[in-house]
Amino acid sequence: MPLTPADVQRIARLARIELAEGELAQALAQLNGIFALIAEMQAVDTEGIEPMSHAQDLLLRLRPDRAAQADQRAEFQAIAPAVESGLYLVPKVIE
């Protein structure tokens, strides 16, 4: 069911968009084109087709999960003002 100029004016009013006369005709054509494309896509039989996560059948290249840097926690905590049980102690800011 194609839209009418009155439909487009109502949509524009609801969306708080001001359309000039030339823009109204262009918006009408574009919206009718979008609805035609949607109707065409809905007509396709998709029974038995599984959803895809990507348009192309790609495999992700994964790297090994290993630490890239050495553990330096002891060195960092040695220069911290206050540490307890491996945690940094900070002064209370909010009462």
N, C-alpha and C positions, 0 to 999 in steps of 0.2 A: 504494500500500500504506500504509494509515494506521498510525500509531504506536500502541503500547500503553502503558499506564501503566508497565510494566516498562522499556520503551525510554526513556521520559522520565526515570525514576529513574536509569538508567544514564548518560544524557547529563548529567544534573545532577551525578552523582558525578564523571564525567570532567572536568566544567567547574568542579568544587569549589564548587557552588552547593547550598545547603540549601533544600529545598522542603517547605513544610507540605502537609498533605492538600488543603486548598482551593487552594493554589497549583499543586499537581500537576495537578488537573483543568483549571485555567485554562491552564497551560503546554501541556498535551496538546492542548487545543482550538486554541490559537494556532499551535503547530507543525504540526498537521494542516492548518490553514488555509493556512499558508505553503507546505506541500508541495502542496496542491491548486492553489494559484495557480501554482506552478512547473510543475506538470503541464499546466495550462491554457495557459501561455505556450509550453511546448515543443510543444504540439499545433498551434500556428499555423504555417502554411507560409510560410517566409521565403525561399524560393528566388528568386534574382534581385533581391533587395532589398539595396541598398548600405547599409553602416553609416552612421549619422549622427553628426556631432560635437556636435550640439545638438538638443534636441527641437523647437525652432522654427527656421525657415529665416531666420536673422539674418545681416546683414552687419555687420562691424566698421567703426566709423567711425575712419579712420586720419588722423593729422595728418602734415604734412610733416616729414621728418627734417632739422631744421636746428638750429643752435646757438641757444640762448635767451639766453645770456649771453656777454659779450665775454671774450676770452682775457686773463686776468690773471696768468698764470704768472710773467712777468718781475717784476711788482710783489711777488708773494708770495715769490719766491726772493731778491729784493733784501734782505728783512729776515730771511732764514733764517741760522742760525749757520754752516752749511757746505753748499755746493752745488758739484757738479762735473758738467759735461756735461749740465746740465738736470735732474740728479737731486739729491735731498736726501741728505746724508750724515749718518748717525747713529752714535753711539758703539757699539762692540761690547758687548753685554750678556751673552752667554753665551760662556764660554771653551771 
